[in-house]
Amino acid sequence: MFKVTIRDHIMIAHSFTGEVFGPAQQMHGATFVVDASFASTELDEHGIVVDIGLASARLHTVLADLNYRNLDDDPALAGQNTTTEVLAKVIADRLADSAKA
């Protein structure tokens, strides 16, 4: 198995709904380091798993829609608590859609 991981980051603002979140129900900021891994059982004819430059650019583009934003104002995220886990899924889904395109 071969795996390549790229990294970027985002800084966001958001709040949560629900007593389980305690003081995080109030508006607050967070910085997330985002790792995206690409894996393959074999290398391609060029000896790579993924074009690192292209993958990094796509991740950066996906994150640009979230970076320096108040996620509470994003219609695509309306009605969701944008927990770390929810954001990880949103980012992974958007990156996968970008890769398919």
N, C-alpha and C positions, 0 to 999 in steps of 0.2 A: 504494500500500500504506500502510495506517495501522497503527501499533503503539503500544500502551500497555504500560508496564512498571511493576510494583509491586515493592516491596522490603520484606523483613522479615529476621529473623536467628534463628539457633538456637545454643545452646551445648550441646554433648554430650560424653560420655566414651565411649571405645571402645578396642579393641585390634585388632591384625591378626594373622592367621596366615600364615606364610610368610617365609622368609629375605629375600626381596626387600624386605620392609618394615623391615628393620634394627631400630633401637631402637623403632620404632612398634609392634612386636609387644607391647610392654608397654602397660599401661593409660595412656592420656593423654587430654587434653581438647582440644577444638577448637571454634572459633567460626566459623560459616558465615554469610555474607551471602547471602540467597536472593533472586534476581530472578526474577519470573515475567512473561513477555511474552504479550500477547494481540494477534493481528494479524487484519486483515480487508482485503479489497480495496476495500470500500465502508463508509461510515458508515451506521448504522441511521437510522430515521426521526427519532431524537432527536439525531443528529449525533455519536454515540459508537460506539466499538468495544466497550466493556465498561463496566459499572457499576463504577467504581473502588472505591467503598466496599464493595460486595458482594464483589468479587474480593479486596480486602485482607482482609476478614473471613474469607473461605474459606481463603486462604493461611495466615492466623494460626491458624485451627482445625487445619489439616493439620499445621502446624509444632508446635502445642501437644503433639501425641502424641510428638514427638521431643525437645522442648526440655527441658534440664536432666535428661536421662536417660542412663543407661549403655546404649548400644545393644546391648552384648553380652548384656544381660538381656531384650531384646525378642524374644518368640517369633516375631514376623513377620519378623524379620531373622536368625533362627538359621541358622548355617552359612554366612553371607555375610561377607566382608570389607566393612565399610561405608565403602568409599572415597568420595571426593568424587563420583565418577561414579555409583556405586551409589546414594548418597543423592539425587543429582539425579534419577535415574530414579524412585526411590521417591516423592519429593516430587511430581514431574511427574505420575506415574500417579495418586497420591491426589488431587491437585488436579483432574485431568481427571475422575476419578470423581465428585468433589464437584460439579463444574460440570454434569455430566450429570444428577445427582440434582436 
